[in-house]
Amino acid sequence: MRLAIELREAETKRFARGATDLLALQLREQAAFDAQVSAVDIDADCFRAQADYRAATVAEPLNQGRPTPSTGPRAGAAPGGMALPERPGR
């Protein structure tokens, strides 16, 4: 990204001196913009991966000390509060 920005700045100086045309300047600006967008996308992917990792590794310890469906006050209840049917032989 830094290189694309440096090249854009150099092209801007060349344009100001008349050593290049507007098309070359626009291409450098577009390349710098694309590099910045890519850097933001990479950062977002990194943060998303870290959040997924934290969610996957912390999900179990967060339930410590709290009732779970198998040990809570409504153990044996189906999702939504409906009672599960008794199994034969119980």
N, C-alpha and C positions, 0 to 999 in steps of 0.2 A: 504494500500500500504506500509506504513512504517513497519508494522509487517512482511510482506512478504520479504522486503529488509533485515530486521534484521535477519530473519530466514536464508536467503541466506548467509549473512555474517557469521553467526554462523556455518552453514554447511560447508562453505569454510574453516573456522578455524579447524573444526573437520576433514575435508579431509586432510588438511596440516599435522595434527598430526597422520593421519592414522586410525582415529576412525570411519570413514565411507567410503563408496565406491563412485565411480564416478556417478553411477545411482542416488543415493540420492542427490548428489550435483546438478546434471542436473535437477532433479525434482524441487528442491528449486529455481534454476535459472529460470526455466520455469514459476513457480508460481509467482515469482517477476516480470518477464516480462509481464505476463498476467495482473497482478494488475496495472502495469504502463499503459498498453494499455487501460484498462478499465477506468482509471483515465482521460486519454486524451479524450476518447469517451464521458465521462460524461461532461467534460469541454466543448467540442465541442457542445454537445446537449444543454448545458446551454446557450452558446453564441448564438446558432441558435434560441433558444426560446426567448432570449432577443431581438434579431434583429427582429424577427417576431412580437413581442409585440410592439416594437418601430415603426415598419413600419405600423402596424395596428392603432396605436393611434396617430401617427404624420401625417398620410397621409392626413387627412382632413385639419388641420391647414396649411399645406404647400401650399394649393391652395388659401389661403386668399390673395386677392389683384391681383390674376392672372385671366385672362379670363378662364371661363369654357366652355364646349361645349354649355351650354344653355344660357350663357351671353356673350360669346366671339364675335369677329368680324365676325365669320362664323356661327353664331347661325342658326340652321335650316339645316345645311349641314350634310350629312351622313358621316360616317367614310370614309376617302379616298378622301374627297372633293366633292363628288357627291351631287347634290341637292336632297332634299327629295321631293317626289311628294306632291302636294297640297291636303289637305283633302277637301272633298266636304262640302260646306256650309261655306267656309271661304271667 
